[in-house]
Amino acid sequence: MSNSSWANEGYLVVFNIDDEVLNELNELRWLNQSFGIGVIKLESEISNSKILLPAKEREIDMQTLNMLIDDSPEDFKPFIKDINKQIKAGFDTHVKVAGLDPVLDDEAMQKYIEDKGIKAEKNESTLSFSPHF
């Protein structure tokens, strides 16, 4: 969770987990209350995905971010420069940022899901953390 302390917004994405099990996961509520981490339940049919707990948006901790940039490998600095270009251009304008996966429209996302054979099945769960800044 230390990665989330300097992030503007962060989500934990859950896939293939029963609603019944999800309702019993108090730890997710704790992450939300303590760190502002939101929870998204991802469905193989994207339009059925839903935000279960919204993330709390906060100001970016610039001091920590600058420390991370200074202490990071050299290839991280161009990434941050690209992110700054995106922020300046606005989020309605696409700026190519090296190292990021492409943003897919609905049709491309559905094709990706089919190509990868992603199907909603019971008794399997996958968790991933995705900080945003």
N, C-alpha and C positions, 0 to 999 in steps of 0.2 A: 504494500500500500504506500510505501514511501514515494513511488513514482506519481501517485495521485496528489501528493501534498503541494506540488508546484503546478499542477495541471489546471486549466480553466474549467474543464468538465471531463468526467470519466464514467464509462459504462462497463459493467460486467455483462457479457452476452451468454445466455444459456440456450442450449439446443438439445432437443430430445430428452426432456425432463418432464415428468408428470406434474400436472397442476397440484395434485395432492401432496407430492413430495415438496414442491416449491413453496407451498403454503406453510410448511413446517420448518423451513430454513430461516431460523431467527438470525443466523449470521449475516444473511443478505440485508436484513433490516438494520442490523448493527453497522454494517459497512456503509449503508445509506445515511444513517444518522450520525455516525462518527466521522466519516470522510467525505460524505456527499456523493458516494459512488451510486450511480443509477443501475438499474437492472432491466435488460431487454430480453424478452423471450422470443427467440428467433424460430420461425416456422419455415418449412420447406416452401410453402406458398407465402412469399414475402408479404403480401397484403394482409395476411393473418398474424404477422408478428406484432408484438405490442410492448410498450414500455410499461413495466410493472411498477418500478420505482423510479421517478424522474431524478436525474442527477442535479446536484446543486451547483449552479454556475457561480464562479468566484473570480476575482481579479487574479491575474497571473502573478505569482511571486517572482518578481523580476530579479531579486537578489539571488535566489536559489537557481533560477534559470541561467543567469549569467555565470554562476559558479559551475553549473553542469556543463555549460558550453566551454568554459576555460579548462575544465578537467577532462573533457571528452576527447576522443581521437579526432584527428584533423578532418576526417571525412564527415564529421557531424556539423562542422561550421557551414559548409555549402548548403546542407539541408536546412539549417536555420535561416540562412539568407533567402532560400527559395520560399520558406514559410512566410518570411517578412514580405516578400514580393506578392504572395497570394493575399496577405492581409491588406496591403496597400491597394491592390487591384480590386479588392472586394470579392466576396464569395460567389457572386453571380458570374464572374469572369474566370475562365480556366487558366491556370498557370501550371506548367509542367513542373512537378516537384520530384526530383530523383529519389528513388527509394520508396515511393508510395504506390500502392496498387491503384489501378485506374478505377474511377467511379463509373459504375455501370448503370445504364438506364434499365427500366423494368424488363424490357424484352431481352437485353443482353444478360441480365441477372438470371432470368428464368432459364435461358440457354445454358449458362454456367452451372446452375443447380442440376439441370438434366445431364449435362456432360460429366459432371462429377459424381452422379448417382446419389445425390443427397436426398434421402427420404426420411420422413418422420417415422421413427420406430420407437416403441416403448422399451423401457428398462436400459436405456443407454443415455449417458449424459456427458456433455462436454461443456466446459467452462473456459472462457477466455476473457482477459482484461484488456480494455482498449482506452487508454487515456487520450484526451483531446486537449489541444491548447491553441 
